[in-house]
Amino acid sequence: MTALLEAPTAPGGAHESSVTAYADHLALLSVMLGYPDDSLCALRTSVVEAVESLRPSSMKNGMLDFGVWWLETSPQMLRRIYVETFDTRRGCALYVTYLDHGDSRSRGAALYDIKQLYRFYGFEPTDEELPDYLPTVCQFAALAPAPGAQAAMGAAKTGVVGIRQGLVRNHSPYAPLLAAIETIIEKGIRP
């Protein structure tokens, strides 16, 4: 598993309390939504243990429900389900600008804006994924100062809602993770 963003050498500022409460959730959600390659599969137990240490909430409960399934499922099956869920169903793709823009020019502008947001706060997206890849957005929001986190999550809101709805329609075990992200957006990270 590789980093999606390169962290800044000098942080752009401290989190405000409303964002701090969700930074750990977002960091773990970023990992849990990643492609289950060998290195991520090797980390599953540690990730679920980290989720167990979060303060009690409906978000934590949903993440733990996913974690039980995640731990019990073989790496090969996880990969097959991940690809079937996120790569073959357009409404479930983990690219938060796709539902609004499709493959249009306006999506290019939205991707550029997200990349500029990352750079403004001293983060550099890697070339491995587009900047609107939801695990990248969550990772950024977990690490960035509050205004950057709020802007990123605000930009992701429509995509997150649409992806969650698609996952629910398809009875995906990943749906609780998107529900947790949607709850974070609604409760405390507002643009």
MARSE-419802 format. One record per residue: residue number from 1; residue in one letter; chain; z, x, y of N, C-alpha, C in turn. Coordinates in Angstrom, 3 decimals. Each point is the difference from the previous one (the first is absolute). Layout:
residues N
  keba  drenmar  lokol      n_pz      n_px      n_py     ca_pz     ca_px     ca_py      c_pz      c_px      c_py
   NUM        A      A         Z         X         Y         Z         X         Y         Z         X         Y
...
***
This chain:
residues 191
  keba  drenmar  lokol      n_pz      n_px      n_py     ca_pz     ca_px     ca_py      c_pz      c_px      c_py
     1        M      A     0.000     0.858    -1.175     0.000    -0.858     1.175     0.000     0.894     1.223
     2        T      A    -0.891    -0.261     0.946    -0.079     0.824     1.193     0.432    -0.799     1.217
     3        A      A     0.357     0.730     1.039     0.398    -0.658     1.246    -1.212    -0.660     0.630
     4        L      A     0.222    -1.126     0.623    -1.077    -0.722     0.665    -0.139     0.419     1.451
     5        L      A     1.096     0.462     0.575     0.033     0.456     1.384     0.680     1.351     0.036
     6        E      A    -0.401     0.804     0.931     0.728     1.242     0.251     0.962    -0.281     1.137
     7        A      A     1.276     0.242    -0.239     1.029    -0.282     1.004    -0.134     0.953     1.175
     8        P      A     0.413    -0.428     1.178    -0.072     0.866     1.167     1.008     1.135    -0.102
     9        T      A    -0.305     1.078     0.698     0.940     1.114     0.010     1.190    -0.305     0.895
    10        A      A    -0.198    -0.776     1.037     1.099    -0.416     0.878    -0.004    -1.518     0.052
    11        P      A     1.048    -0.666    -0.483     0.015    -1.458    -0.005    -0.206    -0.576     1.389
    12        G      A    -0.659    -1.168     0.048    -0.298    -0.644     1.268     1.128    -0.837     0.546
    13        G      A     1.151    -0.009    -0.605     1.127    -0.781     0.507     0.760    -0.650    -1.128
    14        A      A     1.162    -0.498     0.290     0.859    -0.612    -1.005    -0.369    -1.465    -0.205
    15        H      A     0.319    -0.490    -1.180    -0.185    -1.421    -0.281     1.043    -0.805     0.753
    16        E      A    -0.377    -1.197     0.396     0.970    -0.943     0.521     0.635    -0.683    -1.203
    17        S      A     1.142    -0.600     0.179     0.754    -0.542    -1.128    -0.773    -1.032    -0.813
    18        S      A    -0.823    -0.863     0.619    -0.713    -1.023    -0.756    -1.010     0.613    -0.963
    19        V      A    -0.568     1.124     0.343    -0.959     0.658    -0.878     0.730     0.834    -1.044
    20        T      A     1.070     0.644     0.388     0.761     0.834    -0.924     0.424    -0.794    -1.229
    21        A      A     0.359    -1.232     0.197     0.451    -0.831    -1.118    -1.070    -0.156    -1.071
    22        Y      A    -1.263     0.148     0.352    -1.092    -0.225    -0.939    -0.774     1.258    -0.360
    23        A      A     0.328     1.128     0.584    -0.762     1.228    -0.252     0.038     0.385    -1.477
    24        D      A     1.160    -0.088    -0.630     0.091     0.339    -1.424    -0.812    -0.967    -0.854
    25        H      A     0.049    -1.274     0.343    -0.801    -0.990    -0.725    -1.486     0.355     0.095
    26        L      A    -0.451     0.272     1.219    -1.412     0.298     0.199    -0.425     1.267    -0.730
    27        A      A     0.840     1.012     0.004    -0.327     1.234    -0.707    -0.140    -0.268    -1.497
    28        L      A     0.924    -0.775    -0.563    -0.066    -0.313    -1.428    -1.179    -0.920    -0.315
    29        L      A    -0.265    -0.955     0.856    -1.152    -0.880    -0.198    -1.306     0.794     0.031
    30        S      A    -0.069     0.981     0.868    -1.175     0.865     0.065    -0.250     0.672    -1.345
    31        V      A     1.057     0.488    -0.604    -0.125     0.671    -1.298    -0.346    -1.004    -1.095
    32        M      A     0.691    -1.128    -0.025    -0.199    -0.988    -1.064    -1.397    -0.609     0.022
    33        L      A    -0.634    -0.010     1.166    -1.360    -0.539     0.108    -1.074     1.051    -0.258
    34        G      A     0.405     1.224    -0.277    -0.971     1.055    -0.259    -0.640    -0.135    -1.368
    35        Y      A    -1.127     0.679    -0.169    -0.683     0.009    -1.294     0.900     0.689    -1.032
    36        P      A     0.207    -0.608    -1.154     0.929     0.555    -0.991    -0.577     1.178    -0.792
    37        D      A    -0.223     1.097     0.697    -0.454     1.209    -0.678     1.185     0.610    -0.753
    38        D      A    -0.242     1.115    -0.689     1.069     0.599    -0.815     1.230     0.357     0.827
    39        S      A    -0.208     0.553     1.186     1.158     0.418     0.791     0.809    -1.198     0.484
    40        L      A    -0.655    -1.093     0.396     0.746    -1.192     0.409     0.714    -0.619    -1.199
    41        C      A    -0.668    -0.059    -1.140     0.654    -0.571    -1.186     1.245     0.796    -0.376
    42        A      A    -0.039     1.302     0.197     1.168     0.842    -0.299     1.152    -0.276     0.961
    43        L      A    -0.294    -0.534     1.186     1.028    -0.277     1.014     0.563    -1.413    -0.052
    44        R      A    -0.530    -0.838    -0.857     0.378    -1.427     0.023     1.506    -0.223    -0.091
    45        T      A     0.661     0.662    -0.914     1.447    -0.210    -0.157     0.737     0.375     1.274
    46        S      A    -0.360     1.120     0.607     0.646     0.433     1.246    -0.253    -0.989     1.131
    47        V      A    -1.208    -0.531     0.061    -0.337    -0.968     1.053     0.825    -1.273    -0.180
    48        V      A     0.071    -0.501    -1.213     0.763    -1.223    -0.250     1.490     0.238     0.277
    49        E      A     0.514     1.168    -0.347     1.395     0.322     0.330     0.216     0.008     1.511
    50        A      A    -0.989     0.499     0.743     0.104    -0.021     1.463    -0.006    -1.431     0.523
    51        V      A    -0.815    -0.865    -0.608     0.000    -1.418     0.397     1.367    -0.610    -0.274
    52        E      A     0.593     0.344    -1.131     1.326    -0.536    -0.336     1.047     0.375     1.046
    53        S      A    -0.194     1.106     0.692     0.975     0.441     1.002    -0.174    -0.683     1.355
    54        L      A    -1.060    -0.777     0.182    -0.206    -0.721     1.264     1.049    -1.091     0.142
    55        R      A     0.262    -0.393     1.244     0.954    -1.073     0.229    -0.561    -1.310    -0.579
    56        P      A     0.861    -0.883    -0.467    -0.446    -1.253    -0.615    -0.867    -0.830     0.951
    57        S      A    -1.082    -0.522    -0.525    -0.893    -0.879     0.776    -1.016    -0.614    -0.953
    58        S      A    -0.697    -1.016     0.481    -1.067    -0.581    -0.811    -1.123     1.013    -0.207
    59        M      A    -0.216     0.872     0.986    -1.022     1.043    -0.150     0.359     0.921    -1.156
    60        K      A     1.257     0.439    -0.029     0.453     0.881    -1.075    -0.162    -0.700    -1.346
    61        N      A     0.360    -1.257    -0.085    -0.119    -0.739    -1.257    -1.440    -0.036    -0.491
    62        G      A    -0.924    -0.277     0.892    -1.412    -0.016    -0.380    -0.491     1.371    -0.434
    63        M      A     0.447     1.030     0.708    -0.386     1.367    -0.364     0.576     0.368    -1.367
    64        L      A     1.224    -0.447    -0.288     0.597     0.275    -1.309    -0.699    -0.774    -1.110
    65        D      A    -0.394    -1.246     0.273    -0.761    -0.768    -0.994    -1.283     0.746    -0.351
    66        F      A    -0.700     0.484     1.017    -1.197     0.802    -0.244     0.370     1.251    -0.782
    67        G      A     1.103     0.657     0.390     0.418     1.240    -0.639     0.244    -0.147    -1.488
    68        V      A     0.573    -1.123    -0.423     0.222    -0.243    -1.432    -1.346    -0.009    -0.725
    69        W      A    -0.944    -0.762     0.520    -1.336    -0.060    -0.600    -0.665     1.371     0.014
    70        W      A     0.104     0.687     1.124    -0.623     1.319     0.209     0.513     1.007    -1.026
    71        L      A     1.302    -0.003    -0.257     0.595     0.930    -0.958    -0.367    -0.342    -1.443
    72        E      A    -0.160    -1.279    -0.289    -0.272    -0.433    -1.368    -1.475     0.094    -0.387
    73        T      A    -0.871     0.194     0.972    -1.439     0.001    -0.253    -0.492     1.426    -0.183
    74        S      A    -0.859     0.205    -0.979    -0.514     1.350    -0.274    -0.868     0.481     1.161
    75        P      A    -0.067     1.311     0.205    -0.864     0.523     1.070    -1.458    -0.458    -0.118
    76        Q      A    -0.527    -0.045    -1.207    -1.392    -0.433    -0.186    -0.181    -1.448     0.434
    77        M      A     0.949    -0.845    -0.380    -0.074    -1.406     0.387     0.191    -0.152     1.501
    78        L      A     0.920     0.761     0.592     0.187    -0.044     1.456    -1.296     0.327     0.720
    79        R      A    -0.698     1.030    -0.465    -1.264     0.394     0.641    -1.036    -1.112    -0.110
    80        R      A    -0.102    -0.590    -1.180    -0.986    -1.072    -0.207     0.321    -1.185     0.912
    81        I      A     1.266    -0.395     0.039     0.396    -1.138     0.840    -0.198     0.328     1.480
    82        Y      A     0.340     1.213     0.408    -0.159     0.398     1.399    -1.470    -0.113     0.423
    83        V      A    -0.893     0.549    -0.818    -1.432    -0.046     0.326    -0.503    -1.433     0.004
    84        E      A     0.375    -0.784    -1.024    -0.422    -1.402    -0.044     0.521    -0.788     1.199
    85        T      A     1.205     0.325     0.430     0.623    -0.736     1.101    -0.565     0.388     1.348
    86        F      A    -0.027     1.297     0.288    -0.305     0.441     1.357    -1.427     0.489     0.212
    87        D      A    -0.692     0.369    -1.063    -1.350     0.548     0.169    -1.107    -0.990    -0.334
    88        T      A     0.290    -1.027    -0.772    -1.056    -0.937    -0.389     0.110    -1.357     0.675
    89        R      A     1.090    -0.247     0.701     0.188    -1.278     0.694     0.043     0.261     1.499
    90        R      A    -1.040    -0.364     0.688    -0.084     0.309     1.435     1.174    -0.546     0.796
    91        G      A     0.461    -1.171    -0.322     1.113    -0.594     0.733     1.326     0.688    -0.242
    92        C      A     0.039     0.918    -0.961     1.245     0.701    -0.320    -0.068     1.487     0.322
    93        A      A    -1.116     0.474     0.503    -0.130     1.424     0.324     1.072     0.386     1.010
    94        L      A     0.573     1.191    -0.170     1.128     0.441     0.823    -0.423     0.593     1.350
    95        Y      A    -1.078    -0.486     0.552    -0.483     0.460     1.305     0.211    -1.134     0.995
    96        V      A     0.970     0.186     0.885     0.481    -1.116     0.814    -0.990    -0.502     1.041
    97        T      A    -1.024     0.748     0.329    -0.983    -0.504     0.954    -1.181    -0.680    -0.691
    98        Y      A    -0.093     0.111    -1.315    -1.170    -0.507    -0.710    -0.127    -1.518     0.084
    99        L      A     1.100    -0.726    -0.162    -0.088    -1.464     0.016    -0.484    -0.530     1.341
   100        D      A     0.391     0.650     1.093    -0.434    -0.439     1.330    -1.421     0.426     0.333
   101        H      A    -0.384     1.185    -0.469    -1.247     0.592     0.481    -1.065     0.227    -1.065
   102        G      A     0.352    -0.015    -1.273    -0.984     0.316    -1.038    -0.550     1.396     0.220
   103        D      A    -1.278     0.156    -0.226    -0.645     1.297     0.195    -0.726     0.080     1.346
   104        S      A     0.443    -0.749     0.976    -0.669    -0.068     1.300     0.353     1.180     0.904
   105        R      A    -0.713     0.090     1.103     0.293     1.025     1.005     1.397    -0.159     0.586
   106        S      A     0.439    -1.238     0.121     1.331    -0.219     0.571     1.078     0.614    -0.892
   107        R      A    -0.257     0.088    -1.289     0.972     0.666    -0.871     0.045     1.488     0.315
   108        G      A    -1.144     0.579     0.280    -0.020     1.415     0.386     0.865     0.245     1.226
   109        A      A    -0.081    -0.898     0.967     0.822     0.132     1.202     1.482    -0.164    -0.339
   110        A      A     0.319    -0.937    -0.887     1.395    -0.203    -0.401     0.537     1.233    -0.732
   111        L      A    -0.817     0.593    -0.858     0.410     1.219    -0.714     0.230     1.143     0.985
   112        Y      A    -0.877     0.102     0.975     0.144     1.033     1.027     1.307    -0.191     0.770
   113        D      A     0.300    -1.241     0.359     1.233    -0.284     0.743     1.244     0.390    -0.802
   114        I      A    -0.004    -0.299    -1.290     1.153     0.355    -0.836     0.129     1.518    -0.090
   115        K      A    -1.117     0.678    -0.181     0.031     1.467    -0.078     0.526     0.596     1.309
   116        Q      A    -0.411    -0.566     1.119     0.487     0.474     1.295     1.493    -0.266     0.164
   117        L      A     0.479    -1.135    -0.499     1.435    -0.299     0.033     0.768     1.068    -0.761
   118        Y      A    -0.463     0.343    -1.199     0.662     1.043    -0.779     0.033     1.312     0.777
   119        R      A    -1.125     0.359     0.552    -0.089     1.278     0.729     0.874     0.000     1.248
   120        F      A     0.080    -1.131     0.688     0.820    -0.089     1.202     1.449     0.368    -0.305
   121        Y      A     0.460    -0.389    -1.191     1.380     0.291    -0.391     0.122     1.287    -0.817
   122        G      A    -1.061     0.797    -0.027     0.067     1.317    -0.615    -0.258     0.052    -1.487
   123        F      A    -0.537    -1.064    -0.568    -0.318    -0.030    -1.421    -1.497     0.170    -0.178
   124        E      A    -0.386     0.644    -1.062    -1.420     0.192    -0.285    -0.319    -0.637    -1.345
   125        P      A    -0.842    -1.039    -0.011    -0.375    -0.600    -1.275    -0.790     1.012    -0.834
   126        T      A     0.202    -0.032    -1.313    -0.796     0.852    -0.875    -1.360    -0.662    -0.205
   127        D      A    -0.904     0.717    -0.590    -1.336    -0.547    -0.264    -0.068    -0.738    -1.338
   128        E      A     1.137    -0.121    -0.688    -0.001    -0.632    -1.318    -0.152    -1.521     0.071
   129        E      A     0.438    -0.605     1.083    -0.070    -1.452     0.142    -0.339    -0.362     1.438
   130        L      A    -0.511    -1.217     0.176    -0.221    -0.513     1.347     1.364    -0.234     0.661
   131        P      A     0.058     0.067     1.315     1.295    -0.135     0.680     0.642    -1.380    -0.134
   132        D      A    -0.759    -1.016    -0.383     0.578    -1.337    -0.147     0.475    -0.294    -1.417
   133        Y      A     0.005     1.014    -0.860     0.509    -0.149    -1.364     1.484    -0.322     0.111
   134        L      A     0.434    -1.114    -0.549     1.350    -0.498     0.228     1.100     1.008    -0.331
   135        P      A    -0.085     0.755    -1.090     1.037     1.017    -0.212     0.079     1.020     1.144
   136        T      A    -1.130     0.329     0.604     0.000     0.919     1.140     0.676    -0.649     1.205
   137        V      A    -0.331    -1.258     0.265     0.600    -0.718     1.130     1.522    -0.076    -0.184
   138        C      A     0.447    -0.307    -1.211     1.446    -0.084    -0.269     0.663     1.363     0.143
   139        Q      A    -0.662     1.033    -0.492     0.562     1.347     0.123     0.144     0.378     1.475
   140        F      A    -1.028    -0.265     0.788     0.060     0.284     1.426     1.144    -0.771     0.652
   141        A      A     0.098    -1.300    -0.291     1.043    -0.823     0.617     1.398     0.464    -0.403
   142        A      A     0.127     0.566    -1.194     1.303     0.514    -0.442     0.389     1.274     0.736
   143        L      A    -0.979     0.776     0.431     0.258     1.307     0.603    -0.103     0.041     1.519
   144        A      A    -0.759    -0.912     0.579    -0.308     0.047     1.433     1.127    -0.564     0.851
   145        P      A     0.000     0.343     1.274     0.927    -0.644     0.935    -0.266    -1.505     0.046
   146        A      A     0.996    -0.757     0.420    -0.067    -1.459    -0.014    -1.267    -0.580     0.633
   147        P      A    -0.433     0.454     1.183    -1.204    -0.614     0.572    -1.241     0.185    -0.874
   148        G      A    -0.131     1.162    -0.611    -1.135     0.242    -0.896     0.082    -0.850    -1.249
   149        A      A     1.205    -0.086    -0.582     0.199    -0.824    -1.189    -0.316    -1.459     0.302
   150        Q      A     0.471    -0.482     1.141    -0.254    -1.384     0.382    -1.492    -0.251     0.189
   151        A      A    -0.687     0.931     0.630    -1.439    -0.169     0.226    -0.759     0.001    -1.326
   152        A      A     0.343     0.903    -0.895    -0.695     0.082    -1.285     0.222    -1.258    -0.823
   153        M      A     1.246    -0.444    -0.084     0.288    -1.185    -0.797    -0.588    -1.257     0.639
   154        G      A    -0.005    -0.039     1.319    -0.643    -1.125     0.678    -1.490    -0.049    -0.299
   155        A      A    -0.651     1.158    -0.012    -1.430     0.065    -0.314    -0.275    -0.378    -1.451
   156        A      A     0.975     0.214    -0.864    -0.178    -0.277    -1.431     0.334    -1.440    -0.387
   157        K      A     0.626    -0.738     0.892     0.565    -1.309    -0.347    -1.006    -0.946    -0.654
   158        T      A    -1.138    -0.216     0.598    -0.976    -0.941    -0.553    -0.474     0.444    -1.376
   159        G      A    -0.248     1.288    -0.138    -0.425     0.523    -1.292     1.071    -0.151    -1.055
   160        V      A     1.247     0.285     0.357     1.111    -0.115    -0.949     0.130    -1.446    -0.480
   161        V      A    -0.057    -0.946     0.912     0.110    -1.416    -0.374    -1.138    -0.381    -0.946
   162        G      A    -1.221     0.412     0.336    -1.149    -0.325    -0.843     0.071     0.639    -1.376
   163        I      A     0.401     1.247    -0.052     0.125     0.689    -1.292     1.082    -0.671    -0.843
   164        R      A     1.144    -0.300     0.620     1.071    -0.669    -0.752    -0.486    -1.326    -0.562
   165        Q      A    -0.716    -0.785     0.795    -0.506    -1.284    -0.481    -0.939     0.192    -1.190
   166        G      A    -0.859     1.013     0.076    -0.896     0.295    -1.115     0.757     0.404    -1.251
   167        L      A     1.042     0.802     0.172     0.803     0.426    -1.150     0.751    -1.170    -0.621
   168        V      A     0.520    -0.887     0.830     0.701    -1.183    -0.508    -0.977    -0.882    -0.782
   169        R      A    -1.190    -0.224     0.558    -1.020    -0.815    -0.686    -0.332     0.576    -1.379
   170        N      A     0.007     1.328    -0.092    -0.355     0.671    -1.252     1.211     0.321    -0.868
   171        H      A     1.166    -0.499     0.372     1.235     0.211    -0.771     0.248     1.486    -0.259
   172        S      A    -0.228     0.810     1.019     0.143     1.447    -0.132     1.460     0.431     0.077
   173        P      A     0.395     0.947    -0.829     1.366     0.537     0.110     0.224     0.756     1.310
   174        Y      A    -1.069     0.336     0.720     0.120     0.703     1.281     0.345    -0.934     1.159
   175        A      A    -0.069    -1.312    -0.199     0.244    -0.950     1.087     1.360     0.184     0.676
   176        P      A     1.096     0.273    -0.730     1.287     0.179     0.691     0.004     1.180     0.980
   177        L      A    -0.811     1.011    -0.262    -0.048     1.138     0.923    -0.626    -0.420     1.326
   178        L      A    -1.059    -0.783    -0.060    -0.623    -0.485     1.236     0.897    -1.004     0.695
   179        A      A     0.738    -0.796    -0.767     0.952    -0.927     0.613     1.079     0.773     0.752
   180        A      A     0.443     1.121    -0.561     1.007     0.822     0.683    -0.552     0.547     1.315
   181        I      A    -1.241     0.474    -0.015    -0.608     0.530     1.228    -0.145    -1.113     1.031
   182        E      A    -0.427    -1.169    -0.443    -0.140    -1.131     0.922     1.359    -0.372     0.602
   183        T      A     1.043     0.034    -0.802     1.350    -0.293     0.508     0.422     1.025     1.042
   184        I      A    -0.290     1.266    -0.254     0.331     1.046     0.968    -0.702    -0.264     1.323
   185        I      A    -1.269    -0.354    -0.072    -0.755    -0.296     1.231     0.645    -1.174     0.733
   186        E      A     0.328    -1.046    -0.731     0.574    -1.197     0.616     1.410     0.249     0.570
   187        K      A     0.825     0.768    -0.717     1.402     0.160     0.393     0.244     1.011     1.087
   188        G      A    -0.753     1.094    -0.010     0.460     1.029     0.907    -1.010     0.933     0.595
   189        I      A    -1.192     0.009    -0.497    -0.991     0.913     0.566    -1.083    -0.862     0.612
   190        R      A     0.194    -0.293     1.255    -0.920    -0.883     0.706    -0.738     0.781     1.081
   191        P      A    -1.286    -0.295     0.126    -0.763     0.698     1.047     0.452    -0.409     1.394
***
